[in-house]
Amino acid sequence: MNVSTMRAVLVQRYGGPEVLVEQTVARPDPGPRDVLVRLHAAGLNPLDLYRRAGYAAIPESLRPTPPTLPFIPGVDVSGTVVAVGEQVTRWAAGDEVFGLVRFPSRDDGGRAYAEYATAPEDHLARKPSRLNHIQAAAVPLVVLTAHQFLTERTGVGAGDTVLVNGAAGGVGHILVQLAARAGASVIAVASGRHRAFLTELGVETFLDYTITPVEDWPRDVDYLFDSVGGPRSSRLTAVVRDGGTIMPVFYGDYGAERGITVRTGQVRSHGAQLAEMAELFDSGTLRVGVDSVFPLAEAAAAHRRAEEGHIRGKIVLTVDGA
């Protein structure tokens, strides 16, 4: 393979994991304010599954316009800068970086399932030295989602009671850590198989949804963060106090009443915020869980693992055996 081409996984048509096909494509060139990153690993997010399927799982009235075919999925990157645009001042060749790239752009996203990707310089942060590239690739979207939801859209603080549904998943396991750090009393809801994982992250109150029915969950919760969503989400509304807040990570039908606010939001790329979060990983304040690792060529198998559910943290694609 020459320097003008690279390996990448593309979606040629909407459908199941089988539509993910590795091909040789042109290597991208960085724009004036972009950097070219040699990827070591790429994070897999539920977003990748939705886009691959053309958002078929989302009700038609709420369905975004699917990406233009063909496209390279993936928005979470970790790698090494190999070239920079003429106007770039923050980065130089050899810098180890990670980031959530061009999100929530529909067609010009991170294109992370590849050997190389370009990224605007302000979408990246220096990779935490405490994390390897696989761990770093698992971080950007979930930590920015949790951080932005907690600080910009809800203002969770000391004295608040927070319930996180789907606490062992990508966003969920970061939310429980950041909410506790903000001084909130955190209730983590997940399958019992994830109790030890969440206990290691500092969770004190754990509910196994396979044993404890929703109607027996604590009441008067100030904030419900739901990273599961779906058409049966309204059963969760009863746990929230009058005037409380529900913050869905994915689509859910909550039928909120009693002055309850359902506050939606869209995470966005933000290198400066990611740099703040990187300091928390380097200090050991935050930890990231990696469920499983697949080589780039086995992206379809990684998507099948994601669709099995019961994910503990994140799934990561390794590009060069990092």
C-alpha positions in Angstrom: 0.0 0.0 0.0 1.4 3.4 -0.9 1.3 6.6 1.3 -1.7 7.9 -0.6 -4.0 5.1 0.4 -5.2 3.5 3.7 -7.3 0.7 5.1 -10.8 1.7 6.2 -14.2 0.2 7.0 -17.1 1.6 5.0 -20.9 1.3 5.1 -21.9 0.9 1.5 -25.6 0.3 2.3 -27.8 0.6 5.4 -28.3 -2.7 7.3 -26.9 -5.0 9.9 -23.2 -5.6 10.8 -22.6 -7.5 7.6 -22.6 -4.2 5.6 -19.3 -3.1 7.3 -16.6 -3.9 4.7 -12.9 -3.2 4.8 -11.5 -1.5 1.7 -8.5 0.4 0.5 -9.4 4.1 0.0 -7.6 7.4 -0.5 -5.8 8.7 2.6 -7.3 12.1 3.6 -5.3 15.4 3.5 -5.6 17.8 6.4 -7.3 21.2 5.7 -5.6 24.5 6.8 -6.8 24.1 10.4 -6.9 20.3 10.6 -4.4 17.7 11.7 -3.8 14.3 10.2 -3.8 11.6 12.8 -2.4 8.1 12.4 -5.0 6.1 14.4 -4.1 3.5 16.9 -7.6 2.8 18.1 -11.2 4.0 17.5 -14.1 3.8 20.0 -17.4 2.1 19.0 -20.6 3.9 20.1 -24.3 3.1 19.8 -24.4 6.0 17.4 -22.3 3.9 15.0 -25.0 1.2 15.1 -27.8 3.7 14.5 -26.0 5.3 11.5 -25.1 2.0 10.0 -28.8 1.0 10.0 -30.0 4.4 8.7 -31.5 5.2 12.1 -34.2 2.5 11.5 -34.6 1.9 15.2 -35.7 5.5 15.8 -39.4 6.5 15.3 -39.8 7.9 11.8 -41.1 11.3 13.1 -37.9 11.7 15.1 -35.5 10.1 12.7 -32.5 12.2 11.6 -31.5 12.2 7.9 -29.1 9.2 7.5 -25.5 9.8 6.4 -24.8 9.8 2.7 -23.6 6.5 1.4 -20.9 5.3 1.4 -19.3 6.5 4.6 -16.7 5.6 7.1 -18.3 5.4 10.6 -16.7 6.3 13.9 -16.2 9.6 15.9 -13.8 8.6 18.7 -10.1 8.6 17.9 -6.8 8.1 19.6 -3.5 8.2 17.7 -0.4 10.2 16.7 -0.3 13.4 14.7 1.6 12.9 11.5 0.9 16.1 9.6 -0.7 19.5 10.3 -2.4 22.1 8.2 -0.7 25.4 7.5 -2.7 27.3 10.1 -2.5 24.8 12.9 -0.7 26.1 16.0 -1.7 23.6 18.8 -0.2 20.4 17.5 2.9 19.0 15.8 3.9 15.7 14.3 4.5 13.2 17.0 1.9 14.5 19.5 -0.3 11.8 20.9 -3.9 13.0 20.9 -7.5 11.8 21.3 -10.8 13.3 20.6 -14.5 13.3 19.5 -14.2 14.4 15.9 -16.7 16.6 14.0 -19.7 15.7 16.1 -22.6 16.1 15.5 -21.9 16.7 11.8 -24.0 14.3 9.7 -21.7 13.7 6.8 -18.3 15.0 7.8 -17.9 13.0 11.0 -14.8 11.5 12.5 -14.4 8.7 10.0 -12.5 6.8 12.7 -12.8 3.3 11.3 -9.6 3.8 9.4 -5.8 4.0 9.6 -5.8 7.8 9.2 -8.3 10.5 9.9 -8.3 14.3 9.9 -9.6 16.4 12.7 -10.0 20.1 13.4 -7.2 21.1 15.8 -9.7 22.3 18.5 -11.5 18.9 18.6 -8.5 17.2 20.0 -6.7 17.0 23.4 -3.5 15.5 24.5 -3.9 11.8 25.3 -3.8 11.2 29.1 -0.4 9.6 29.9 -2.1 7.2 32.3 -4.2 5.7 29.4 -3.1 3.6 26.5 -4.6 4.3 23.1 -7.3 1.6 23.5 -8.4 3.1 26.7 -8.2 6.7 25.3 -10.3 5.8 22.3 -13.1 4.6 24.6 -13.3 8.1 26.3 -14.2 11.1 24.2 -17.9 10.8 23.3 -18.9 9.3 26.6 -17.0 11.7 28.9 -18.1 14.7 26.9 -21.7 13.6 27.0 -21.6 13.0 30.8 -19.7 16.3 31.4 -21.9 18.5 29.2 -25.1 16.9 30.5 -24.1 17.4 34.2 -22.6 20.9 33.9 -24.4 22.6 31.0 -27.8 21.1 31.0 -28.7 20.1 34.5 -26.3 21.6 37.0 -26.1 18.6 39.3 -24.4 19.4 42.6 -24.1 18.6 46.3 -27.2 17.4 47.9 -28.9 16.2 44.7 -30.0 12.6 44.3 -29.1 11.2 40.9 -30.3 7.9 39.4 -28.4 6.5 36.4 -30.2 3.8 34.4 -27.8 1.7 32.3 -25.0 2.7 34.7 -22.5 0.1 33.4 -22.6 1.3 29.8 -20.4 3.8 28.1 -22.0 7.0 29.1 -23.5 5.5 32.3 -20.2 4.5 33.9 -18.7 7.9 33.4 -21.9 9.7 34.6 -21.9 7.8 38.0 -18.3 8.9 38.6 -18.8 12.6 37.6 -22.1 12.9 39.5 -20.5 11.5 42.7 -17.5 13.9 42.2 -20.0 16.8 42.0 -21.3 15.8 45.4 -24.5 14.1 44.4 -25.9 10.9 46.0 -25.8 8.4 43.1 -28.0 5.4 42.5 -26.6 3.1 39.8 -29.1 0.8 38.0 -27.6 -2.1 36.0 -27.6 -5.9 35.7 -26.2 -7.7 38.7 -23.4 -9.0 36.6 -22.0 -5.4 36.6 -22.1 -4.9 40.4 -18.4 -5.5 41.0 -17.4 -3.3 38.1 -19.5 -0.4 39.4 -18.5 -0.9 43.0 -14.9 -0.6 41.8 -15.8 2.8 40.3 -17.1 4.0 43.7 -20.8 3.4 43.4 -22.3 3.0 46.9 -26.0 2.4 46.0 -26.6 -0.3 43.3 -29.9 -1.6 42.0 -30.0 -4.9 40.0 -33.0 -4.3 37.6 -33.3 -8.0 37.1 -34.2 -8.4 40.7 -35.7 -5.1 41.8 -38.8 -4.0 39.8 -38.9 -0.3 38.8 -41.9 0.2 41.1 -39.6 -0.7 44.0 -36.9 1.8 43.1 -36.3 4.9 45.3 -38.7 7.8 44.8 -38.0 11.6 44.9 -34.9 11.4 42.7 -33.9 14.9 41.6 -32.3 13.8 38.3 -32.8 10.7 36.2 -30.1 10.0 33.6 -31.4 7.3 31.3 -28.8 5.8 28.9 -31.2 2.9 27.9 -34.2 4.7 26.4 -36.8 3.0 24.2 -40.6 2.9 24.1 -41.0 1.6 27.7 -39.1 4.5 29.3 -42.3 6.0 30.8 -42.1 3.3 33.6 -39.1 5.2 35.0 -40.9 8.5 35.4 -42.4 7.5 38.8 -39.0 7.5 40.5 -38.5 11.3 39.8 -39.8 13.9 42.3 -42.3 16.5 41.4 -40.4 19.2 39.4 -37.4 16.9 38.9 -35.5 16.4 35.7 -35.2 13.5 33.2 -32.2 13.6 30.9 -32.3 10.8 28.3 -29.0 9.9 26.6 -31.0 8.2 23.8 -34.6 8.5 22.6 -37.2 7.6 25.2 -41.0 8.1 25.7 -41.3 9.3 29.3 -44.8 10.8 29.4 -43.6 13.2 32.0 -46.0 15.1 34.3 -46.0 16.6 37.8 -43.8 19.4 36.6 -41.1 17.0 35.5 -38.8 18.4 32.8 -37.5 16.1 30.1 -34.4 17.9 29.0 -32.7 16.7 25.8 -29.4 17.7 24.4 -26.7 17.0 21.9 -23.1 16.4 22.8 -20.6 18.3 20.7 -16.9 18.1 20.0 -14.9 20.2 22.5 -11.1 19.8 22.8 -10.8 22.2 25.7 -13.3 20.3 27.8 -11.7 17.0 26.9 -8.4 18.3 28.1 -10.0 19.0 31.5 -11.4 15.5 31.6 -7.9 14.2 30.6 -6.5 15.6 33.8 -9.1 13.7 35.8 -8.0 10.4 34.1 -4.3 11.2 34.7 -5.0 11.9 38.4 -6.9 8.7 38.8 -10.1 10.5 39.6 -11.8 9.0 36.6 -11.6 5.5 35.2 -12.7 4.1 31.9 -14.0 0.6 31.3 -13.2 -1.4 28.1 -15.6 -4.2 27.4 -13.8 -5.8 24.5 -11.3 -5.1 21.7 -11.5 -6.0 18.1 -9.1 -5.4 15.2 -10.4 -3.0 12.5 -11.0 -5.8 10.0 -13.4 -7.3 12.5 -15.6 -4.3 12.8 -18.7 -6.3 11.9 -18.0 -8.7 14.9 -17.6 -5.7 17.1 -21.0 -4.4 16.1 -22.5 -7.8 16.7 -21.0 -7.8 20.2 -22.6 -4.3 20.8 -26.0 -5.5 19.7 -25.8 -8.4 22.2 -26.1 -5.7 24.9 -24.9 -5.9 28.6 -21.8 -3.9 27.6 -19.4 -3.0 30.5 -17.9 0.3 29.4 -16.9 0.6 25.8 -16.0 -1.6 22.8 -12.9 -0.5 21.0 -11.4 -1.2 17.5 -7.7 -1.4 17.4 -6.1 -0.2 14.1 -2.5 -1.2 14.5 -2.5 -3.6 17.4 -2.2 -0.8 20.0 
